Amino acid sequence: MTTLDHKVDFAVILTVKNANPNGDPLNGNRPRQNYEGHGEISDVAIKRKIRNRLLDMGEAVFVQSNDRKVDEFKSLKDRAESIPELKKLLTAKNSSADEVARLSCEEWIDVRSFGQVFAFKGTHVSVGVRGPVSIHAALSVDPIDITSTQITKSVNSVTGDKKGSDTMGMKHRVDFGVYVFKGSINTQLAEKTGFTNDDAEKIKQTLITLFENDASSARPDGSMEINKVYWWEHNSKMGQYSSAKVHKTLDVRSKVEEPKDIEDYEISLKELEGLQVDVIDGQ
């Protein structure tokens, strides 16, 4: 497989309707907001969804969440040491950090995409891998309205619980919001991790289908939708333009005072000479 030989930039427009796209555990799990009131989805949450989609595609993923893991390992250390050669390197006193990085990147697509730190208790090696795929946090185009609903738990969790079964809680949702996130793939780091052109295509497909198999009580099926994916492929390793200049060509703004649908937004895209963009509808 050919190592990625050209720079890639991308942007994604998504809609949220009556869902909590990314709760903040430090704020009662309310949807994340910045100081201007705009909604936010952290880059960590986006990468988690990409990893889940890669798992759905049958790819080997190192950082698996407990509710979606596809193997028997209970920790990252266990998963790393399941590779005999990698276990030997991690436990040896004079191992090569480059060899640890090479083996881990060959084994797991998320390591060669996003990077990973290998530093576990009981091992003698600490290795940091920098990945070529960088992703910004998603921000809503306009400030969001959050509805909070009081809910009731009508059953005791354990026998003999002194609390009554009818205890109260809160559930929060974004009424409606259009979010945008952007990212890029660096060829210099791709060369170091072995990230390939095929890997880039897989990342592209995960973005198009980001919310498939992602339903939960906070995000019911259909409440989160990918509207558009913009994928720029440069004709060189360094790229014809900076990522900042490419990302600025996409402009999303509301046409009405209180937008309630994606049709209430105007989406414009400026052309950059010599740089083609693939515009894909979400699925």
URBELVEN-V100359 format. One record per residue. N is the residue number from 1. SS is DSSP state (hx for helix, st for strand, lp for the rest). Layout:
# URBELVEN-V100359
N|SS, N|SS
This chain:
# URBELVEN-V100359
1|lp, 2|lp, 3|st, 4|lp, 5|lp, 6|lp, 7|lp, 8|st, 9|st, 10|st, 11|st, 12|st, 13|st, 14|st, 15|st, 16|st, 17|st, 18|st, 19|st, 20|lp, 21|lp, 22|lp, 23|st, 24|st, 25|hx, 26|hx, 27|hx, 28|lp, 29|lp, 30|st, 31|st, 32|lp, 33|st, 34|lp, 35|lp, 36|lp, 37|lp, 38|st, 39|st, 40|st, 41|st, 42|lp, 43|hx, 44|hx, 45|hx, 46|hx, 47|hx, 48|hx, 49|hx, 50|hx, 51|hx, 52|hx, 53|hx, 54|hx, 55|hx, 56|hx, 57|lp, 58|lp, 59|lp, 60|lp, 61|lp, 62|lp, 63|lp, 64|lp, 65|lp, 66|lp, 67|lp, 68|lp, 69|lp, 70|lp, 71|lp, 72|lp, 73|lp, 74|lp, 75|lp, 76|hx, 77|hx, 78|hx, 79|hx, 80|hx, 81|hx, 82|lp, 83|lp, 84|hx, 85|hx, 86|hx, 87|hx, 88|hx, 89|hx, 90|hx, 91|hx, 92|lp, 93|lp, 94|lp, 95|lp, 96|lp, 97|hx, 98|hx, 99|hx, 100|hx, 101|hx, 102|hx, 103|hx, 104|hx, 105|hx, 106|hx, 107|hx, 108|lp, 109|hx, 110|hx, 111|hx, 112|hx, 113|hx, 114|hx, 115|st, 116|st, 117|st, 118|st, 119|lp, 120|lp, 121|lp, 122|lp, 123|lp, 124|lp, 125|lp, 126|lp, 127|st, 128|st, 129|st, 130|st, 131|lp, 132|lp, 133|st, 134|st, 135|st, 136|lp, 137|lp, 138|st, 139|st, 140|st, 141|st, 142|st, 143|st, 144|lp, 145|lp, 146|st, 147|st, 148|st, 149|st, 150|st, 151|st, 152|st, 153|st, 154|st, 155|lp, 156|lp, 157|lp, 158|lp, 159|lp, 160|lp, 161|lp, 162|lp, 163|lp, 164|lp, 165|lp, 166|st, 167|st, 168|st, 169|st, 170|st, 171|st, 172|st, 173|st, 174|st, 175|st, 176|st, 177|st, 178|st, 179|st, 180|st, 181|st, 182|st, 183|st, 184|st, 185|st, 186|lp, 187|hx, 188|hx, 189|hx, 190|hx, 191|hx, 192|hx, 193|hx, 194|lp, 195|lp, 196|st, 197|hx, 198|hx, 199|hx, 200|hx, 201|hx, 202|hx, 203|hx, 204|hx, 205|hx, 206|hx, 207|hx, 208|hx, 209|lp, 210|lp, 211|lp, 212|lp, 213|lp, 214|lp, 215|lp, 216|lp, 217|lp, 218|lp, 219|lp, 220|lp, 221|lp, 222|lp, 223|lp, 224|st, 225|st, 226|st, 227|st, 228|st, 229|st, 230|st, 231|st, 232|st, 233|st, 234|lp, 235|lp, 236|lp, 237|lp, 238|lp, 239|lp, 240|lp, 241|lp, 242|lp, 243|hx, 244|hx, 245|hx, 246|hx, 247|hx, 248|lp, 249|lp, 250|st, 251|st, 252|st, 253|st, 254|st, 255|lp, 256|lp, 257|lp, 258|lp, 259|lp, 260|lp, 261|lp, 262|hx, 263|hx, 264|hx, 265|st, 266|st, 267|st, 268|st, 269|st, 270|lp, 271|lp, 272|st, 273|lp, 274|lp, 275|st, 276|lp, 277|st, 278|st, 279|st, 280|st, 281|st, 282|lp, 283|lp
